[in-house]
Amino acid sequence: MRSFRRVLLIATAVILVMPLTGQDRTITIRVGTLLNGKGGVQKNTNVVVEGSKIVRMDSTATNPSPPISPRSESGRDARPEARSMEL
């Protein structure tokens, strides 16, 4: 009976924590010159991205995201052209 309660407690904790891990991250990208696709140009603005979608372009958006490292999370180079071609 104790082991059943323990398993039930762990399963409940996992189920409650799962939605928190799947949340999309908001990224703010600072842009010097932005071409909007309709022939317009915006200077010194920020692009706010949530998940995989651009939600707005806002010159007053704060907290730009830290610079992205050229290395992936696994520690390998994220850009194939940056790898050495020497054998």
N, C-alpha and C positions, 0 to 999 in steps of 0.2 A: 504494500500500500504506500509506503514511503517513496519508493522509486517511481511509482505512478504520479504522485504529487510533484516530485522533482521534475519529471519529464513534462508534466503539464505546465509547471511554472516556467521552465526554459522555453517551451513552445510559445507560451503567451508572450514572454519577453521578446522573442524573435519576431513574432507577428506585429507587436507594437512598434518595434524599432525599424522594420523594413520600409515603411513609407518615408521615414526620414532620410534613408540612404539614397532613395531614388529621386530626390528633389533636384530640379535643374538649377544650375549655378548661373548667377547674373554676372556678366562680364561687361566692363566698360572699356572701350577702346578710344584713346585720344587720337584725333585725326587732324593733321595740319590743313590739308585741302581735300574736300570731298566733292566728287562729281555725283549728282543725284540721279542721273539716268534720263533726265528731261532737259538737259542742257544747262541746268543751274549749278552753281558752285557755292559751297559753304566753306568758310575759313574757320579754323580753330574751334572745332566742334567735337562732340563725343558721340560714339555709336554705342547704344546699349543693346546687348544681346542676351536673351534668356533661352537657355537650351540651345537649339539650332536656329532660332529665328531672331531677326533684327526687330526689336519692339519700338525703338524710337531713336531719333537723332536729336540730341539735346546739348546745347552749349553750356547749360548750367549743371549737367550731371556731375556728381562728385565720385570720389573713390575709384579712380581708374585702377584696373587690375594690374598686378605686378607683371613685369616683362616675362614673356614665355621663353623658357630655355629651349635651345635647339635639340635637346635630348628628350626622348620619351620617358615615361615613367619606369620603363624597364632598364634605363641607363644607356640604351643604344641610341645612336644618332637617329633622329626623326626624319632627317632629310637624306635620301639616298645619294644625292649628288655631293654631299659633304664627306662621304666615306672615301678613303684612299683607294685608288685603283691599282696600287702597286701590289705585286705578289711576292 
